[in-house]
Amino acid sequence: MRLLEEISLTDEEIEALRLKNRKGLTQTEAAEKMNTSQSTFQRVLASAYKKITEALIEGKAIKIKKR
């Protein structure tokens, strides 16, 4: 894995993915849990999906950034 280029996911992106995909919350519910607006939640989720797609399609490693 050290030879692979990395794509980094932020804590917010991981949490958005967890709430939407693992917990099955609606975007409105998930945004409330994250104390953010629905539009901000959508932007964070879209960013996470874009990064994961890039990693899968281009064979890159996914790195989770911790604060």
N, CA, C and O atoms as a GROMACS GRO file, in nm:
protein
  268
    1MET      N    1   0.082  -0.120   0.000
    1MET     CA    2   0.000   0.000   0.000
    1MET      C    3   0.086   0.126   0.000
    1MET      O    4   0.038   0.231  -0.041
    2ARG      N    5   0.208   0.120   0.043
    2ARG     CA    6   0.292   0.238   0.048
    2ARG      C    7   0.323   0.294  -0.089
    2ARG      O    8   0.356   0.412  -0.102
    3LEU      N    9   0.312   0.212  -0.192
    3LEU     CA   10   0.342   0.256  -0.327
    3LEU      C   11   0.222   0.322  -0.395
    3LEU      O   12   0.237   0.386  -0.499
    4LEU      N   13   0.105   0.306  -0.337
    4LEU     CA   14  -0.016   0.363  -0.395
    4LEU      C   15  -0.029   0.511  -0.359
    4LEU      O   16   0.004   0.552  -0.248
    5GLU      N   17  -0.079   0.588  -0.454
    5GLU     CA   18  -0.115   0.726  -0.424
    5GLU      C   19  -0.235   0.721  -0.329
    5GLU      O   20  -0.318   0.631  -0.338
    6GLU      N   21  -0.243   0.818  -0.238
    6GLU     CA   22  -0.350   0.818  -0.138
    6GLU      C   23  -0.453   0.927  -0.164
    6GLU      O   24  -0.422   1.035  -0.213
    7ILE      N   25  -0.576   0.894  -0.131
    7ILE     CA   26  -0.687   0.988  -0.128
    7ILE      C   27  -0.726   0.998   0.019
    7ILE      O   28  -0.753   0.896   0.083
    8SER      N   29  -0.731   1.119   0.073
    8SER     CA   30  -0.762   1.138   0.215
    8SER      C   31  -0.908   1.177   0.236
    8SER      O   32  -0.960   1.266   0.168
    9LEU      N   33  -0.973   1.110   0.330
    9LEU     CA   34  -1.108   1.144   0.372
    9LEU      C   35  -1.101   1.213   0.508
    9LEU      O   36  -1.028   1.169   0.597
   10THR      N   37  -1.176   1.321   0.524
   10THR     CA   38  -1.180   1.393   0.651
   10THR      C   39  -1.273   1.323   0.749
   10THR      O   40  -1.352   1.237   0.711
   11ASP      N   41  -1.264   1.361   0.876
   11ASP     CA   42  -1.356   1.308   0.977
   11ASP      C   43  -1.501   1.337   0.939
   11ASP      O   44  -1.588   1.252   0.957
   12GLU      N   45  -1.526   1.457   0.887
   12GLU     CA   46  -1.662   1.495   0.849
   12GLU      C   47  -1.714   1.407   0.736
   12GLU      O   48  -1.830   1.368   0.736
   13GLU      N   49  -1.628   1.378   0.639
   13GLU     CA   50  -1.669   1.292   0.528
   13GLU      C   51  -1.699   1.150   0.577
   13GLU      O   52  -1.797   1.089   0.534
   14ILE      N   53  -1.616   1.099   0.666
   14ILE     CA   54  -1.640   0.965   0.722
   14ILE      C   55  -1.771   0.963   0.800
   14ILE      O   56  -1.850   0.869   0.787
   15GLU      N   57  -1.795   1.065   0.880
   15GLU     CA   58  -1.919   1.071   0.959
   15GLU      C   59  -2.041   1.081   0.868
   15GLU      O   60  -2.142   1.017   0.895
   16ALA      N   61  -2.032   1.160   0.764
   16ALA     CA   62  -2.144   1.173   0.669
   16ALA      C   63  -2.175   1.038   0.604
   16ALA      O   64  -2.291   0.999   0.593
   17LEU      N   65  -2.071   0.968   0.562
   17LEU     CA   66  -2.090   0.835   0.503
   17LEU      C   67  -2.152   0.738   0.604
   17LEU      O   68  -2.241   0.660   0.569
   18ARG      N   69  -2.104   0.742   0.728
   18ARG     CA   70  -2.155   0.652   0.832
   18ARG      C   71  -2.304   0.677   0.857
   18ARG      O   72  -2.384   0.584   0.861
   19LEU      N   73  -2.339   0.803   0.873
   19LEU     CA   74  -2.478   0.836   0.904
   19LEU      C   75  -2.572   0.803   0.788
   19LEU      O   76  -2.681   0.749   0.810
   20LYS      N   77  -2.530   0.834   0.668
   20LYS     CA   78  -2.616   0.812   0.551
   20LYS      C   79  -2.622   0.665   0.510
   20LYS      O   80  -2.730   0.611   0.486
   21ASN      N   81  -2.506   0.600   0.503
   21ASN     CA   82  -2.501   0.465   0.446
   21ASN      C   83  -2.505   0.353   0.548
   21ASN      O   84  -2.563   0.248   0.521
   22ARG      N   85  -2.447   0.372   0.664
   22ARG     CA   86  -2.448   0.267   0.767
   22ARG      C   87  -2.571   0.277   0.855
   22ARG      O   88  -2.634   0.176   0.888
   23LYS      N   89  -2.606   0.400   0.895
   23LYS     CA   90  -2.722   0.419   0.982
   23LYS      C   91  -2.852   0.433   0.905
   23LYS      O   92  -2.960   0.416   0.961
   24GLY      N   93  -2.843   0.464   0.775
   24GLY     CA   94  -2.962   0.476   0.691
   24GLY      C   95  -3.045   0.600   0.717
   24GLY      O   96  -3.165   0.602   0.690
   25LEU      N   97  -2.981   0.706   0.769
   25LEU     CA   98  -3.055   0.829   0.795
   25LEU      C   99  -3.078   0.905   0.666
   25LEU      O  100  -3.003   0.891   0.570
   26THR      N  101  -3.183   0.986   0.665
   26THR     CA  102  -3.203   1.077   0.553
   26THR      C  103  -3.098   1.187   0.562
   26THR      O  104  -3.033   1.203   0.666
   27GLN      N  105  -3.082   1.263   0.455
   27GLN     CA  106  -2.986   1.372   0.460
   27GLN      C  107  -3.026   1.476   0.564
   27GLN      O  108  -2.939   1.534   0.629
   28THR      N  109  -3.153   1.499   0.580
   28THR     CA  110  -3.200   1.595   0.681
   28THR      C  111  -3.165   1.546   0.822
   28THR      O  112  -3.114   1.622   0.904
   29GLU      N  113  -3.193   1.419   0.849
   29GLU     CA  114  -3.162   1.362   0.980
   29GLU      C  115  -3.012   1.364   1.007
   29GLU      O  116  -2.968   1.401   1.116
   30ALA      N  117  -2.934   1.326   0.907
   30ALA     CA  118  -2.789   1.321   0.922
   30ALA      C  119  -2.731   1.461   0.943
   30ALA      O  120  -2.641   1.480   1.024
   31ALA      N  121  -2.783   1.558   0.870
   31ALA     CA  122  -2.738   1.696   0.886
   31ALA      C  123  -2.764   1.745   1.028
   31ALA      O  124  -2.680   1.813   1.088
   32GLU      N  125  -2.880   1.711   1.082
   32GLU     CA  126  -2.913   1.748   1.219
   32GLU      C  127  -2.816   1.685   1.318
   32GLU      O  128  -2.770   1.751   1.412
   33LYS      N  129  -2.784   1.557   1.298
   33LYS     CA  130  -2.689   1.488   1.386
   33LYS      C  131  -2.551   1.552   1.381
   33LYS      O  132  -2.480   1.554   1.482
   34MET      N  133  -2.513   1.605   1.264
   34MET     CA  134  -2.382   1.667   1.248
   34MET      C  135  -2.386   1.817   1.279
   34MET      O  136  -2.285   1.887   1.265
   35ASN      N  137  -2.503   1.867   1.321
   35ASN     CA  138  -2.520   2.009   1.353
   35ASN      C  139  -2.479   2.100   1.238
   35ASN      O  140  -2.406   2.197   1.256
   36THR      N  141  -2.529   2.066   1.120
   36THR     CA  142  -2.499   2.145   1.001
   36THR      C  143  -2.624   2.156   0.915
   36THR      O  144  -2.724   2.090   0.941
   37SER      N  145  -2.617   2.238   0.813
   37SER     CA  146  -2.732   2.250   0.722
   37SER      C  147  -2.735   2.130   0.627
   37SER      O  148  -2.635   2.061   0.609
   38GLN      N  149  -2.850   2.109   0.568
   38GLN     CA  150  -2.863   1.998   0.474
   38GLN      C  151  -2.776   2.021   0.352
   38GLN      O  152  -2.719   1.927   0.297
   39SER      N  153  -2.764   2.147   0.308
   39SER     CA  154  -2.681   2.175   0.191
   39SER      C  155  -2.533   2.150   0.220
   39SER      O  156  -2.460   2.100   0.134
   40THR      N  157  -2.488   2.183   0.340
   40THR     CA  158  -2.349   2.155   0.378
   40THR      C  159  -2.327   2.005   0.388
   40THR      O  160  -2.224   1.954   0.342
   41PHE      N  161  -2.422   1.934   0.447
   41PHE     CA  162  -2.411   1.789   0.456
   41PHE      C  163  -2.400   1.729   0.317
   41PHE      O  164  -2.318   1.640   0.294
   42GLN      N  165  -2.482   1.776   0.223
   42GLN     CA  166  -2.479   1.726   0.086
   42GLN      C  167  -2.342   1.750   0.022
   42GLN      O  168  -2.291   1.662  -0.048
   43ARG      N  169  -2.283   1.866   0.044
   43ARG     CA  170  -2.150   1.895  -0.011
   43ARG      C  171  -2.044   1.802   0.046
   43ARG      O  172  -1.958   1.754  -0.027
   44VAL      N  173  -2.050   1.778   0.178
   44VAL     CA  174  -1.954   1.688   0.242
   44VAL      C  175  -1.970   1.546   0.189
   44VAL      O  176  -1.871   1.479   0.159
   45LEU      N  177  -2.093   1.500   0.177
   45LEU     CA  178  -2.121   1.366   0.127
   45LEU      C  179  -2.076   1.352  -0.018
   45LEU      O  180  -2.015   1.251  -0.055
   46ALA      N  181  -2.104   1.451  -0.100
   46ALA     CA  182  -2.063   1.448  -0.241
   46ALA      C  183  -1.911   1.443  -0.253
   46ALA      O  184  -1.857   1.373  -0.338
   47SER      N  185  -1.843   1.517  -0.168
   47SER     CA  186  -1.696   1.516  -0.168
   47SER      C  187  -1.643   1.377  -0.133
   47SER      O  188  -1.550   1.328  -0.196
   48ALA      N  189  -1.704   1.316  -0.032
   48ALA     CA  190  -1.661   1.180   0.008
   48ALA      C  191  -1.684   1.080  -0.105
   48ALA      O  192  -1.596   0.999  -0.134
   49TYR      N  193  -1.801   1.086  -0.170
   49TYR     CA  194  -1.830   0.995  -0.280
   49TYR      C  195  -1.731   1.015  -0.395
   49TYR      O  196  -1.686   0.917  -0.455
   50LYS      N  197  -1.699   1.140  -0.425
   50LYS     CA  198  -1.605   1.169  -0.535
   50LYS      C  199  -1.468   1.110  -0.505
   50LYS      O  200  -1.406   1.049  -0.592
   51LYS      N  201  -1.421   1.128  -0.382
   51LYS     CA  202  -1.290   1.076  -0.343
   51LYS      C  203  -1.287   0.923  -0.347
   51LYS      O  204  -1.191   0.864  -0.396
   52ILE      N  205  -1.392   0.860  -0.295
   52ILE     CA  206  -1.396   0.714  -0.294
   52ILE      C  207  -1.403   0.659  -0.437
   52ILE      O  208  -1.337   0.560  -0.469
   53THR      N  209  -1.480   0.724  -0.522
   53THR     CA  210  -1.488   0.682  -0.661
   53THR      C  211  -1.353   0.693  -0.730
   53THR      O  212  -1.312   0.603  -0.802
   54GLU      N  213  -1.284   0.804  -0.707
   54GLU     CA  214  -1.150   0.822  -0.765
   54GLU      C  215  -1.055   0.712  -0.718
   54GLU      O  216  -0.980   0.657  -0.798
   55ALA      N  217  -1.060   0.682  -0.589
   55ALA     CA  218  -0.972   0.577  -0.535
   55ALA      C  219  -1.002   0.441  -0.598
   55ALA      O  220  -0.909   0.368  -0.633
   56LEU      N  221  -1.128   0.408  -0.612
   56LEU     CA  222  -1.165   0.278  -0.669
   56LEU      C  223  -1.130   0.269  -0.817
   56LEU      O  224  -1.075   0.169  -0.862
   57ILE      N  225  -1.162   0.371  -0.892
   57ILE     CA  226  -1.141   0.369  -1.037
   57ILE      C  227  -0.993   0.375  -1.072
   57ILE      O  228  -0.948   0.308  -1.165
   58GLU      N  229  -0.916   0.455  -0.996
   58GLU     CA  230  -0.776   0.476  -1.028
   58GLU      C  231  -0.680   0.393  -0.943
   58GLU      O  232  -0.558   0.410  -0.952
   59GLY      N  233  -0.735   0.304  -0.859
   59GLY     CA  234  -0.650   0.215  -0.779
   59GLY      C  235  -0.568   0.287  -0.674
   59GLY      O  236  -0.451   0.254  -0.654
   60LYS      N  237  -0.628   0.385  -0.608
   60LYS     CA  238  -0.557   0.460  -0.504
   60LYS      C  239  -0.599   0.413  -0.366
   60LYS      O  240  -0.708   0.359  -0.348
   61ALA      N  241  -0.511   0.433  -0.270
   61ALA     CA  242  -0.541   0.397  -0.131
   61ALA      C  243  -0.630   0.506  -0.069
   61ALA      O  244  -0.620   0.623  -0.106
   62ILE      N  245  -0.714   0.466   0.024
   62ILE     CA  246  -0.798   0.562   0.097
   62ILE      C  247  -0.741   0.581   0.236
   62ILE      O  248  -0.729   0.486   0.312
   63LYS      N  249  -0.706   0.704   0.268
   63LYS     CA  250  -0.650   0.738   0.398
   63LYS      C  251  -0.754   0.819   0.476
   63LYS      O  252  -0.815   0.912   0.423
   64ILE      N  253  -0.772   0.782   0.601
   64ILE     CA  254  -0.867   0.854   0.686
   64ILE      C  255  -0.787   0.949   0.774
   64ILE      O  256  -0.705   0.908   0.855
   65LYS      N  257  -0.813   1.079   0.755
   65LYS     CA  258  -0.743   1.182   0.834
   65LYS      C  259  -0.809   1.192   0.971
   65LYS      O  260  -0.932   1.198   0.982
   66LYS      N  261  -0.728   1.194   1.073
   66LYS     CA  262  -0.776   1.216   1.209
   66LYS      C  263  -0.738   1.358   1.250
   66LYS      O  264  -0.629   1.405   1.217
   67ARG      N  265  -0.826   1.423   1.322
   67ARG     CA  266  -0.799   1.560   1.368
   67ARG      C  267  -0.690   1.561   1.471
   67ARG      O  268  -0.653   1.667   1.521
   0.00000   0.00000   0.00000
